């Protein structure tokens, strides 16, 4: 079968890093991503299934790897060569349509889950990610043993498989994995939001404020997660492009402004003062869906003292003055994937179950902007790398035989 594969060739990684600043197309052409012919992966053990790819998304971590910008932190948590692709909808050999929860959890690696009914991402020790019956790999799409969704087929453990409703389209389903990441980040704001009613000095009836910086795929998914699952919040969003601003409003944001106007909008909503470049108060919680030095610094500036910043964007190496975090006792929390969530009503839900409901109910097919065949991966990667500027959100590979390259599925 034909597949897109990444190998750890330092010269190609260096070339991609250099070229990505000039041309994403050149980075895809001369970097570590190669179209190869390979055998389908073997099923590692009982309980594993072969998944035939329909649609596979291109996400920020995929782009960072293709462009040679991925953090060296991940070197010990992946196994080369690997086939990328973890945002996926496909079918099993028995015909069932499924989405895959890509984290290679305890059950997939032959270990006891940390508790009954645990999701693959649950647990407080990551040793299983580099041990067990598989090669190291944090997820399908970063593991040599499983292949990934940028190929016609790969393998997944039954603990990772979620059957989807007949009424759910492939175009909705390929957004389930990023939806789960956004919902997880949204629910990480709840521990701060939930304390407001009992805090001294809180005005009766005051709506908690959550700011979201960035409205690419993950930022938009976080907005949807906030609106559906975090009750009573006022959502203020910084979105760069007009199509992102429209989608943020459609998915539930109360106020949408350009990123450089977000601090002013939060100041106005919260009645804060400006002290230097920090607000005296600010948003109760902020979700950073960008993940740069500048975005982290901005979020710390307009999050209130003893508030929480949820870092959803993958930051890699950053330089940030943390004096304000220390002085204001701000919580800085990472939001990596998903697992089992504690809901505002005290119940427990799998994030992927919430994401399947959300992607269908909120019409996430509108976030899928264009699809490409894997043969046209250079154009696909270039489109994904410039998605915002080109009026797009999510770009995906289409491995369904009847679909043409570059078919536009959403404006």
C-alpha positions as CSV (number, residue, x, y, z in Angstrom):
1,X,0.0,0.0,0.0
2,X,1.0,3.6,-0.5
3,X,1.5,5.6,2.7
4,X,3.1,8.8,3.9
5,X,6.0,8.1,6.3
6,X,8.4,10.1,8.4
7,X,11.9,8.9,9.2
8,X,14.4,10.4,11.5
9,X,16.8,11.7,9.0
10,X,18.6,14.7,10.6
11,X,19.5,16.3,7.3
12,X,15.9,16.2,6.1
13,X,14.6,17.5,9.4
14,X,17.0,20.4,9.3
15,X,16.1,21.1,5.7
16,X,12.4,21.1,6.5
17,X,13.0,23.5,9.5
18,X,14.9,25.9,7.3
19,X,12.4,25.7,4.3
20,X,9.2,25.9,6.4
21,X,9.8,29.6,7.1
22,X,10.0,30.2,3.4
23,X,7.6,27.7,1.8
24,X,5.5,25.0,3.4
25,X,5.4,23.3,0.0
26,X,9.2,23.1,-0.2
27,X,9.3,21.8,3.4
28,X,6.9,19.0,2.5
29,X,8.8,18.2,-0.7
30,X,12.3,18.2,0.8
31,X,11.7,17.3,4.4
32,X,11.2,14.0,6.3
33,X,7.7,13.2,4.9
34,X,7.9,10.6,2.0
35,X,5.4,8.8,0.0
36,X,6.4,5.1,0.3
37,X,5.1,1.7,-0.6
38,X,4.9,-0.6,2.4
39,X,3.1,-3.7,3.7
40,X,0.1,-3.2,5.9
41,X,0.9,-3.6,9.7
42,X,0.4,-6.9,11.4
43,X,-2.2,-7.2,14.2
44,X,-0.1,-7.2,17.4
45,X,-2.3,-9.5,19.4
46,X,-5.9,-10.5,20.2
47,X,-8.2,-7.5,20.6
48,X,-6.7,-5.6,17.7
49,X,-8.5,-4.6,14.6
50,X,-7.6,-3.4,11.1
51,X,-9.0,0.1,10.3
52,X,-9.5,1.2,6.7
53,X,-9.1,5.0,6.5
54,X,-11.8,7.2,5.0
55,X,-10.6,10.7,6.1
56,X,-7.5,11.6,8.1
57,X,-6.9,15.2,9.3
58,X,-3.7,17.2,9.4
59,X,-3.1,18.8,12.8
60,X,-0.6,21.2,14.3
61,X,1.6,18.5,15.8
62,X,1.7,16.8,12.3
63,X,2.8,20.0,10.7
64,X,5.4,20.6,13.4
65,X,6.9,17.2,12.6
66,X,6.7,17.6,8.8
67,X,8.3,21.1,9.1
68,X,11.1,19.9,11.5
69,X,9.8,22.0,14.4
70,X,8.7,19.3,16.7
71,X,10.2,19.4,20.2
72,X,13.1,17.1,21.0
73,X,11.0,16.1,24.1
74,X,9.1,13.7,21.9
75,X,12.2,11.8,20.6
76,X,11.9,9.3,23.4
77,X,8.1,8.9,23.1
78,X,7.9,7.9,19.4
79,X,9.4,5.2,17.2
80,X,10.7,5.9,13.8
81,X,9.9,5.4,11.0
82,X,6.2,6.2,11.6
83,X,3.1,6.9,9.5
84,X,1.4,10.1,10.8
85,X,-2.3,10.5,11.2
86,X,-4.4,10.3,14.3
87,X,-7.5,12.4,13.4
88,X,-9.4,9.7,11.6
89,X,-12.7,8.1,10.6
90,X,-12.7,4.7,8.9
91,X,-14.2,1.3,8.9
92,X,-13.3,-2.1,10.3
93,X,-13.1,-5.4,8.4
94,X,-16.7,-6.1,9.5
95,X,-17.9,-2.8,8.0
96,X,-18.6,-0.8,11.1
97,X,-17.7,2.9,10.8
98,X,-15.5,4.1,13.6
99,X,-13.4,6.9,15.0
100,X,-10.2,6.1,16.9
101,X,-9.1,7.4,20.3
102,X,-5.5,7.4,19.3
103,X,-3.6,7.4,22.7
104,X,-1.9,4.0,23.0
105,X,-3.1,3.4,26.6
106,X,-2.6,0.6,29.1
107,X,-4.9,-1.9,27.5
108,X,-3.4,-1.5,24.0
109,X,0.1,-2.3,25.4
110,X,-1.0,-5.3,27.4
111,X,-1.3,-3.7,30.9
112,X,-4.1,-3.4,33.4
113,X,-6.0,-0.1,33.0
114,X,-5.6,2.3,36.0
115,X,-9.3,1.8,36.9
116,X,-12.3,0.0,35.5
117,X,-13.6,1.7,32.4
118,X,-10.5,3.9,32.0
119,X,-10.0,5.7,28.7
120,X,-6.6,5.2,26.9
121,X,-5.4,8.6,28.1
122,X,-6.2,8.0,31.8
123,X,-3.5,7.3,34.4
124,X,-0.8,9.3,36.2
125,X,2.3,7.3,35.0
126,X,3.4,7.3,31.4
127,X,5.8,4.3,31.5
128,X,3.4,2.2,29.5
129,X,3.9,4.5,26.5
130,X,7.4,3.2,25.9
131,X,7.0,-0.3,27.2
132,X,4.8,-3.3,26.6
133,X,4.2,-5.2,23.4
134,X,4.5,-2.1,21.1
135,X,7.3,0.1,20.0
136,X,7.3,3.5,21.9
137,X,4.6,5.8,20.8
138,X,2.3,8.3,22.5
139,X,-0.5,7.7,19.9
140,X,-1.4,6.0,16.7
141,X,0.3,8.2,14.2
142,X,3.6,8.3,16.1
143,X,4.3,4.6,16.6
144,X,6.1,2.3,14.2
145,X,4.0,-0.7,15.4
146,X,0.6,0.5,14.5
147,X,1.0,2.6,11.3
148,X,-1.1,5.7,11.1
149,X,-4.1,7.1,9.2
150,X,-2.1,8.7,6.4
151,X,-2.3,5.3,4.9
152,X,-5.1,3.2,3.5
153,X,-5.1,1.0,6.7
154,X,-3.6,0.8,10.1
155,X,-4.3,-1.1,13.3
156,X,-6.0,-0.1,16.5
157,X,-6.9,-1.8,19.8
158,X,-10.5,-2.4,20.8
159,X,-10.1,0.0,23.7
160,X,-9.5,2.8,21.2
161,X,-12.4,2.1,18.9
162,X,-15.7,4.1,18.9
163,X,-18.5,3.1,16.6
164,X,-20.3,6.2,15.2
165,X,-24.0,6.6,14.4
166,X,-25.2,6.0,10.8
167,X,-26.5,9.5,10.6
168,X,-23.0,11.0,11.3
169,X,-21.1,11.9,8.2
170,X,-17.4,11.2,7.6
171,X,-16.9,14.9,7.4
172,X,-18.3,15.3,10.9
173,X,-16.5,12.3,12.3
174,X,-13.0,13.3,11.2
175,X,-13.4,16.3,13.6
176,X,-14.2,14.1,16.6
177,X,-10.5,13.8,17.8
178,X,-9.9,17.6,17.7
179,X,-13.3,18.1,19.3
180,X,-12.3,15.9,22.2
181,X,-9.1,17.9,22.7
182,X,-11.1,21.2,22.7
183,X,-13.8,19.8,25.1
184,X,-11.0,18.5,27.5
185,X,-9.5,22.0,27.5
186,X,-12.9,23.6,28.1
187,X,-13.6,21.4,31.0
188,X,-10.2,22.2,32.6
189,X,-11.6,25.7,33.2
190,X,-14.4,24.4,35.4
191,X,-12.4,24.0,38.6
192,X,-11.8,27.8,38.6
193,X,-15.3,28.7,37.4
194,X,-17.0,26.4,39.9
195,X,-15.4,28.2,42.9
196,X,-16.7,31.7,42.0
197,X,-20.1,31.5,43.7
198,X,-18.4,30.8,47.1
199,X,-15.6,33.4,46.8
200,X,-15.8,36.4,49.1
201,X,-16.6,39.6,47.2
202,X,-18.2,38.0,44.2
203,X,-21.1,40.0,42.8
204,X,-24.4,38.1,42.8
205,X,-25.3,37.0,39.3
206,X,-21.9,37.7,37.8
207,X,-21.2,35.6,34.8
208,X,-17.8,34.0,34.8
209,X,-15.6,35.1,31.9
210,X,-13.5,32.6,29.8
211,X,-11.2,34.1,27.2
212,X,-10.0,32.0,24.2
213,X,-7.0,33.2,22.3
214,X,-6.8,31.6,18.8
215,X,-9.6,30.3,16.6
216,X,-8.1,27.6,14.4
217,X,-9.4,24.1,14.7
218,X,-8.6,23.7,18.4
219,X,-9.7,27.1,19.5
220,X,-13.1,26.6,17.7
221,X,-13.5,23.2,19.3
222,X,-12.8,24.7,22.7
223,X,-15.4,27.4,22.1
224,X,-17.9,24.6,21.3
225,X,-16.9,22.7,24.4
226,X,-17.3,25.7,26.6
227,X,-20.8,26.5,25.3
228,X,-22.1,22.9,25.6
229,X,-20.5,21.7,28.8
230,X,-19.4,24.7,31.0
231,X,-22.6,26.4,32.2
232,X,-23.1,30.1,32.5
233,X,-19.8,31.3,31.1
234,X,-19.3,34.4,29.0
235,X,-16.9,33.5,26.2
236,X,-14.6,36.2,24.8
237,X,-12.5,35.2,21.8
238,X,-9.6,36.6,19.9
239,X,-9.8,35.4,16.3
240,X,-7.5,36.6,13.5
241,X,-9.4,36.0,10.3
242,X,-13.0,36.9,9.3
243,X,-14.0,33.3,8.7
244,X,-12.7,32.3,12.1
245,X,-14.6,35.2,13.7
246,X,-17.8,34.0,12.0
247,X,-17.3,30.4,13.1
248,X,-16.5,31.4,16.7
249,X,-19.8,33.3,16.9
250,X,-21.7,30.4,15.3
251,X,-20.2,28.0,17.8
252,X,-21.2,30.0,20.9
253,X,-18.8,32.9,21.6
254,X,-20.4,36.0,23.1
255,X,-17.8,38.5,22.0
256,X,-15.3,38.0,19.2
257,X,-12.5,40.5,18.4
258,X,-9.2,40.5,16.7
259,X,-6.3,39.0,18.9
260,X,-4.7,42.4,19.6
261,X,-8.1,43.6,20.9
262,X,-8.7,40.7,23.3
263,X,-7.2,42.4,26.3
264,X,-9.3,45.5,25.8
265,X,-12.4,43.3,25.4
266,X,-11.7,41.4,28.6
267,X,-11.0,44.6,30.4
268,X,-14.3,46.0,29.3
269,X,-16.3,42.9,30.3
270,X,-14.7,42.5,33.7
271,X,-14.4,46.2,34.6
272,X,-10.7,45.9,35.2
273,X,-8.0,48.6,35.2
274,X,-4.8,48.5,33.1
275,X,-1.6,48.4,35.2
276,X,1.3,48.6,32.9
277,X,0.6,45.9,30.4
278,X,-1.4,43.7,32.8
279,X,-5.1,43.9,33.7
280,X,-5.7,44.5,37.4
281,X,-8.3,41.7,37.2
282,X,-9.3,39.9,34.0
283,X,-10.8,36.7,32.7
284,X,-11.4,34.0,35.3
285,X,-9.9,31.4,32.9
286,X,-8.2,31.7,29.6
287,X,-7.5,29.0,27.0
288,X,-4.4,29.5,24.9
289,X,-5.1,27.8,21.6
290,X,-1.9,29.2,19.9
291,X,1.0,28.0,22.0
292,X,3.7,30.6,21.4
293,X,5.8,32.8,23.7
294,X,3.7,35.7,22.8
295,X,0.3,34.0,23.3
296,X,1.3,32.6,26.7
297,X,2.5,36.1,27.8
298,X,-0.7,37.6,26.5
299,X,-2.9,35.1,28.4
300,X,-1.0,35.8,31.6
301,X,-1.6,39.5,31.2
302,X,-5.4,39.3,30.9
303,X,-6.2,36.4,33.3
304,X,-7.2,37.6,36.8
305,X,-5.2,37.0,39.9
306,X,-5.7,33.4,41.0
307,X,-7.2,32.6,37.7
308,X,-6.2,29.7,35.4
309,X,-4.5,29.6,32.0
310,X,-5.2,26.4,30.1
311,X,-2.4,25.8,27.6
312,X,-3.9,23.8,24.7
313,X,-1.7,25.0,21.8
314,X,1.6,22.9,21.6
315,X,4.2,25.4,22.8
316,X,7.6,23.7,22.2
317,X,10.3,26.1,23.3
318,X,9.1,29.4,24.7
319,X,10.6,32.4,26.5
320,X,8.1,34.0,28.9
321,X,8.5,36.4,31.9
322,X,6.7,34.5,34.7
323,X,6.9,37.2,37.3
324,X,3.2,38.0,36.8
325,X,2.3,34.3,37.2
326,X,4.2,34.3,40.5
327,X,2.7,37.6,41.7
328,X,-0.8,36.9,40.7
329,X,-0.7,33.2,41.7
330,X,-2.0,32.2,38.3
331,X,-2.5,28.5,37.5
332,X,-0.8,27.4,34.3
333,X,-2.3,24.1,33.2
334,X,-1.5,21.9,30.2
335,X,-4.3,20.3,28.1
336,X,-2.8,17.5,26.0
337,X,-5.5,15.0,24.9
338,X,-8.6,13.6,26.6
339,X,-9.7,10.7,28.8
340,X,-12.4,10.5,31.4
341,X,-13.9,13.9,32.4
342,X,-15.4,15.1,35.7
343,X,-18.4,17.0,34.5
344,X,-19.9,20.2,36.1
345,X,-22.8,18.1,37.5
346,X,-20.4,15.7,39.2
347,X,-20.8,12.9,36.7
348,X,-18.1,11.1,34.7
349,X,-18.0,10.9,30.9
350,X,-15.5,9.8,28.3
351,X,-14.3,12.8,26.3
352,X,-14.7,11.0,23.1
353,X,-18.4,10.3,23.8
354,X,-18.9,14.0,24.4
355,X,-17.0,14.8,21.2
356,X,-19.1,12.4,19.0
357,X,-22.2,14.1,20.3
358,X,-20.8,17.6,19.8
359,X,-19.4,17.1,16.3
360,X,-22.8,15.9,15.1
361,X,-25.0,18.3,17.0
362,X,-22.9,21.4,16.2
363,X,-22.4,20.6,12.5
364,X,-18.6,20.2,12.6
365,X,-18.5,19.3,8.9
366,X,-18.3,23.1,8.4
367,X,-14.8,23.1,9.8
368,X,-13.5,20.7,7.1
369,X,-12.4,23.0,4.3
370,X,-10.7,20.8,1.8
371,X,-9.5,17.2,1.2
372,X,-6.6,15.8,-0.8
373,X,-5.3,12.4,-1.9
374,X,-2.1,11.3,-0.2
375,X,-0.4,11.5,-3.7
376,X,-1.0,15.3,-3.4
377,X,0.5,15.6,0.1
378,X,2.7,18.5,-0.8
379,X,-0.3,20.7,-1.7
380,X,-2.2,19.3,1.3
381,X,0.5,20.2,3.8
382,X,1.0,23.7,2.3
383,X,-2.8,24.3,2.5
384,X,-2.9,23.1,6.1
385,X,0.2,25.3,7.1
386,X,-1.6,28.4,5.6
387,X,-5.1,27.4,6.6
388,X,-6.1,30.6,8.4
389,X,-4.6,32.9,5.8
390,X,-6.4,30.9,3.0
391,X,-9.8,31.0,4.7
392,X,-9.6,27.4,5.8
393,X,-9.8,25.5,9.1
394,X,-9.2,21.8,8.8
395,X,-7.5,20.1,5.9
396,X,-7.7,16.3,5.5
397,X,-6.5,13.4,3.4
398,X,-9.3,11.5,1.6
399,X,-8.5,7.8,1.1
400,X,-12.0,6.8,-0.1
401,X,-11.4,5.5,-3.6
402,X,-14.2,7.4,-5.3
403,X,-13.2,10.8,-4.1
404,X,-11.2,13.2,-6.3
405,X,-8.1,15.1,-5.1
406,X,-8.6,18.5,-3.7
407,X,-12.4,18.3,-3.5
408,X,-13.8,21.3,-1.6
409,X,-16.3,20.1,1.0
410,X,-16.9,23.3,3.0
411,X,-16.5,27.0,2.6
